[in-house]
Amino acid sequence: MAKELEYYQTVERSLIKKYRKELWNPFIRGVKKYRLVGEGDKIAVCISGGKDSMCMAKLMQQLQRISDVKFELVFLCMDPGYSPANRAKIEDNSKKLNIPLTVFESNIFDIADRQMKNPCYICAKMRRGALYDRAKALGCNKIALGHHFNDVIETTVMGMFWGAQLQAMLPKLHSTNFPGMELIRPMYCVHEDDIIAWQRYNGLEFLACACKFTERTATRDKESESKRKYVKNMLKEMKKTSPDIEKCIFNAIHTVQLDTFPGWKDSGGEHSFLDNY
C-alpha cells in the first residue's frame, strides 16, 4: 500500500508533474541559461509572503534536492512591520509548505511611511538593502528574488513609456553596496498566470499585499502601481490579436541591435552613433 503524501509533498509533486511544462521547465531553463546557481553557493531565498516568492522557494527546494551542483539555501523573511495577521499568515504558509523560514525584524514600514514622496520606492530600496545585509551576515553570497517573466516585460514597457529609456530587468546582477553579493531572479522565464494556476490548484492563499499603509497612500503613491496595472491590461488586450506580443518583447531585450540606435548608455557613460560615424 502506497504511503499517503503529506500536503507539502503533493504541492511539490504538482510542480514537477502537473505544472512541469509551465513552471518547472522554464524555471530550469532560466537557471541554466543565465547561470544563476553555482557550486558552493549559499543562497538567501527572500520570502515576502506572496505567491511569487513562495513558488520560488518550492522550486529552489526541488532544485537543491535533484541537482548535481551542491549549494545551500536559507529562506529569509524580513518583517518590516507587518500586521500580526500578515506575519502569522506568512509563518503558517511556510510551515504548511515545509519551508524552514528565518525571520528578522526591521522598522522599514514606519520609516517609509514618513516619506512624503515615493514611500514605496524608499521602502523597496531599504528592504533590498536589509535583505543583502542579513543574507551576508548569514554567510550567503546571493539573494534570490521572485520576479517573473511578466515583471520583466512590464518593467521594460514602463521604462519606455514613462522613463524615456530602453531598460530591462537583468536575471542577475552584482550588488554595488555589498561586495561579493549577487542578486538572482530564478523565475525570470516563468509566467505569472502559471504561478496563479499552481496556487489555485493547490488551494493556497498567499498575501496579496502586506503593506500596512497601502490604503493611506492610495492617492499619494499609487502612480507607479497604476502604471504597471495599465501596462498589464494593455498587454492583455494586445495578446488578443497578437498572442506572441510578450514573447516578442522578451526576445527583443535579448537581441538589442546597438548599431541601429542613435544613442545609448552604459557604465562608461553616454554614447552617440556619431562617435564612430
C-alpha positions as CSV (number, residue, x, y, z in Angstrom):
1,M,0.0,0.0,0.0
2,A,1.4,3.3,-1.1
3,K,2.2,5.8,1.7
4,E,-0.1,8.8,1.7
5,L,1.7,12.0,0.8
6,E,1.9,15.0,3.2
7,Y,0.2,18.1,1.9
8,Y,3.5,19.9,1.1
9,Q,4.6,16.8,-0.8
10,T,1.6,17.0,-3.0
11,V,2.4,20.6,-3.7
12,E,5.9,19.7,-4.6
13,R,4.7,16.9,-6.8
14,S,2.4,19.3,-8.7
15,L,5.5,21.4,-9.6
16,I,7.2,18.6,-11.4
17,K,4.2,16.7,-12.7
18,K,1.0,18.7,-13.5
19,Y,2.9,22.0,-13.9
20,R,6.2,20.7,-15.2
21,K,5.8,22.4,-18.6
22,E,4.5,25.6,-17.2
23,L,6.7,26.1,-14.1
24,W,9.5,23.5,-13.7
25,N,10.8,23.6,-17.2
26,P,11.0,27.4,-17.6
27,F,12.5,27.7,-14.1
28,I,15.3,25.2,-15.0
29,R,15.8,26.9,-18.4
30,G,16.3,30.3,-16.7
31,V,18.7,28.8,-14.0
32,K,20.8,27.2,-16.7
33,K,20.7,29.9,-19.4
34,Y,21.7,32.7,-17.0
35,R,24.0,30.5,-14.8
36,L,22.2,31.6,-11.6
37,V,23.3,28.8,-9.3
38,G,26.9,27.6,-8.9
39,E,28.8,25.1,-6.9
40,G,29.2,26.1,-3.2
41,D,26.7,28.9,-3.4
42,K,24.7,29.8,-0.3
43,I,21.6,31.5,-1.4
44,A,19.1,33.5,0.6
45,V,15.7,32.9,-0.9
46,C,13.8,36.0,0.0
47,I,10.2,35.4,1.2
48,S,7.7,38.2,1.1
49,G,4.7,36.0,1.7
50,G,3.2,36.4,-1.7
51,K,2.6,33.8,-4.4
52,D,5.8,34.5,-6.3
53,S,8.3,34.2,-3.5
54,M,6.5,31.1,-2.1
55,C,6.5,29.4,-5.5
56,M,10.2,30.3,-6.0
57,A,11.0,28.8,-2.6
58,K,9.5,25.4,-3.5
59,L,11.2,25.4,-6.9
60,M,14.5,26.1,-5.3
61,Q,14.0,23.4,-2.8
62,Q,13.3,20.9,-5.5
63,L,16.3,22.1,-7.5
64,Q,18.6,21.6,-4.4
65,R,17.1,18.1,-4.0
66,I,18.0,16.8,-7.5
67,S,20.9,19.0,-8.7
68,D,24.4,17.7,-9.2
69,V,25.6,21.2,-8.2
70,K,25.9,21.4,-4.4
71,F,24.5,24.6,-2.9
72,E,22.9,25.8,0.3
73,L,19.6,27.6,0.9
74,V,18.4,29.9,3.6
75,F,14.7,31.0,3.4
76,L,14.9,34.6,4.6
77,C,11.9,36.7,5.5
78,M,12.1,40.3,6.7
79,D,9.3,41.6,8.8
80,P,9.4,45.4,8.0
81,G,6.4,46.0,10.2
82,Y,3.7,43.5,9.1
83,S,0.4,43.4,11.0
84,P,0.1,40.4,13.4
85,A,-2.3,38.7,11.0
86,N,0.0,39.1,8.0
87,R,3.0,37.9,10.0
88,A,1.0,34.8,11.1
89,K,-0.1,34.1,7.5
90,I,3.5,34.0,6.3
91,E,4.6,31.8,9.1
92,D,1.6,29.4,8.7
93,N,2.1,29.1,5.0
94,S,5.8,28.4,5.5
95,K,5.0,25.6,7.9
96,K,2.3,24.2,5.6
97,L,4.7,24.1,2.7
98,N,7.7,22.8,4.7
99,I,9.8,26.0,4.2
100,P,12.2,26.5,7.1
101,L,11.7,30.2,7.5
102,T,14.3,32.5,9.1
103,V,12.6,35.8,10.1
104,F,14.2,39.0,11.2
105,E,12.5,42.3,12.0
106,S,13.0,45.9,10.9
107,N,11.1,49.2,11.1
108,I,11.2,50.0,7.4
109,F,7.4,50.4,7.1
110,D,7.5,53.2,9.7
111,I,10.4,55.0,8.1
112,A,8.9,54.8,4.6
113,D,5.5,55.9,5.9
114,R,7.0,59.2,7.0
115,Q,8.2,60.0,3.5
116,M,6.0,62.5,1.7
117,K,7.3,61.5,-1.8
118,N,7.7,58.0,-3.2
119,P,7.4,55.9,0.0
120,C,7.0,52.7,-1.9
121,Y,10.3,53.4,-3.7
122,I,12.1,54.2,-0.4
123,C,10.6,51.1,1.2
124,A,11.7,48.8,-1.7
125,K,15.2,50.1,-1.7
126,M,15.6,49.8,2.1
127,R,14.1,46.3,2.1
128,R,16.6,45.1,-0.5
129,G,19.5,46.6,1.4
130,A,18.3,45.0,4.6
131,L,18.0,41.6,2.9
132,Y,21.5,41.9,1.5
133,D,22.9,42.9,4.9
134,R,21.2,40.0,6.7
135,A,22.0,37.4,4.0
136,K,25.7,38.4,4.1
137,A,25.7,38.1,7.9
138,L,24.4,34.6,7.5
139,G,27.2,33.7,5.1
140,C,25.2,33.9,1.9
141,N,26.8,35.1,-1.4
142,K,23.5,35.5,-3.2
143,I,19.9,36.6,-2.6
144,A,17.1,35.3,-4.8
145,L,14.0,37.4,-5.6
146,G,10.7,36.3,-7.0
147,H,10.5,38.5,-10.1
148,H,9.0,36.6,-13.0
149,F,8.7,36.9,-16.8
150,N,5.8,39.3,-16.6
151,D,7.7,41.6,-14.3
152,V,10.5,41.7,-16.9
153,I,8.1,42.6,-19.7
154,E,6.1,45.2,-17.8
155,T,9.2,46.9,-16.4
156,T,10.6,47.2,-19.9
157,V,7.4,48.7,-21.3
158,M,7.0,51.1,-18.3
159,G,10.6,52.3,-18.8
160,M,9.8,53.1,-22.5
161,F,6.5,54.9,-21.8
162,W,7.3,56.8,-18.7
163,G,11.1,56.7,-18.2
164,A,12.1,57.6,-21.8
165,Q,14.6,54.7,-21.8
166,L,15.0,51.2,-23.1
167,Q,16.0,49.5,-19.9
168,A,15.3,45.9,-19.0
169,M,15.5,43.8,-15.8
170,L,18.5,41.6,-15.6
171,P,18.3,37.9,-14.5
172,K,21.2,38.5,-12.1
173,L,23.4,41.4,-11.1
174,H,26.3,42.2,-8.7
175,S,25.4,44.3,-5.6
176,T,27.1,47.8,-5.7
177,N,26.8,48.3,-1.9
178,F,27.6,44.7,-0.7
179,P,30.8,43.5,-2.3
180,G,30.8,39.8,-3.2
181,M,27.0,39.6,-3.2
182,E,24.7,38.9,-6.1
183,L,21.0,39.2,-6.8
184,I,19.4,36.4,-8.9
185,R,15.9,36.0,-10.3
186,P,15.3,32.3,-10.7
187,M,11.8,32.7,-12.1
188,Y,12.9,35.0,-14.9
189,C,11.3,32.7,-17.6
190,V,8.2,31.7,-15.5
191,H,4.8,33.3,-16.4
192,E,2.6,34.8,-13.7
193,D,-0.5,33.2,-15.0
194,D,1.1,29.8,-14.4
195,I,2.1,30.7,-10.9
196,I,-1.6,31.7,-10.2
197,A,-2.8,28.4,-11.7
198,W,-0.5,26.4,-9.5
199,Q,-1.6,28.4,-6.4
200,R,-5.3,27.8,-7.2
201,Y,-4.8,24.1,-8.0
202,N,-3.3,23.5,-4.6
203,G,-5.8,25.7,-2.7
204,L,-3.1,28.0,-1.4
205,E,-3.9,31.5,-0.1
206,F,-0.9,33.9,0.0
207,L,-0.6,37.6,0.9
208,A,-1.6,39.9,-2.0
209,C,-0.1,43.0,-0.3
210,A,1.3,43.1,3.2
211,C,1.9,46.8,3.2
212,K,0.3,48.3,6.3
213,F,-0.1,51.8,4.7
214,T,-1.3,50.9,1.3
215,E,-4.8,52.4,1.9
216,R,-3.4,55.6,3.3
217,T,-1.1,56.1,0.3
218,A,-3.9,55.4,-2.2
219,T,-3.8,58.9,-3.6
220,R,-0.2,59.7,-2.6
221,D,1.9,56.9,-4.1
222,K,-0.2,54.7,-6.3
223,E,1.1,56.2,-9.5
224,S,3.7,53.5,-10.1
225,E,1.2,50.7,-9.3
226,S,-1.4,52.3,-11.7
227,K,1.2,52.4,-14.5
228,R,2.0,48.8,-14.0
229,K,-1.6,47.9,-14.0
230,Y,-2.2,49.9,-17.1
231,V,0.6,48.1,-18.9
232,K,-0.6,44.7,-17.7
233,N,-4.1,45.4,-19.0
234,M,-2.7,46.9,-22.3
235,L,-0.6,43.7,-22.9
236,K,-3.6,41.6,-22.1
237,E,-5.6,43.3,-24.8
238,M,-2.8,43.2,-27.3
239,K,-2.5,39.4,-26.8
240,K,-6.0,39.0,-28.2
241,T,-4.7,40.0,-31.7
242,S,-1.0,39.3,-31.2
243,P,-0.7,36.2,-28.9
244,D,3.1,36.4,-29.0
245,I,3.5,40.0,-28.0
246,E,5.1,39.3,-24.6
247,K,7.4,36.7,-26.1
248,C,8.5,39.3,-28.8
249,I,9.3,41.9,-26.1
250,F,11.2,39.3,-24.1
251,N,13.2,38.2,-27.1
252,A,13.8,41.9,-28.1
253,I,15.7,42.7,-24.9
254,H,18.0,39.7,-25.7
255,T,18.8,40.8,-29.2
256,V,19.3,44.6,-29.0
257,Q,20.9,45.9,-32.2
258,L,23.1,48.8,-30.9
259,D,24.2,49.8,-34.3
260,T,20.7,50.9,-35.1
261,F,20.4,53.2,-32.1
262,P,21.3,56.9,-32.3
263,G,22.4,56.9,-28.7
264,W,22.9,54.6,-25.7
265,K,24.3,54.5,-22.1
266,D,26.5,52.1,-20.3
267,S,28.9,52.1,-17.4
268,G,31.2,54.2,-19.5
269,G,28.7,57.0,-19.9
270,E,26.6,58.3,-22.8
271,H,27.4,57.4,-26.4
272,S,26.2,58.6,-29.8
273,F,26.2,56.8,-33.2
274,L,28.1,60.0,-34.3
275,D,31.1,58.9,-32.3
276,N,32.1,56.4,-34.9
277,Y,30.2,57.7,-37.9
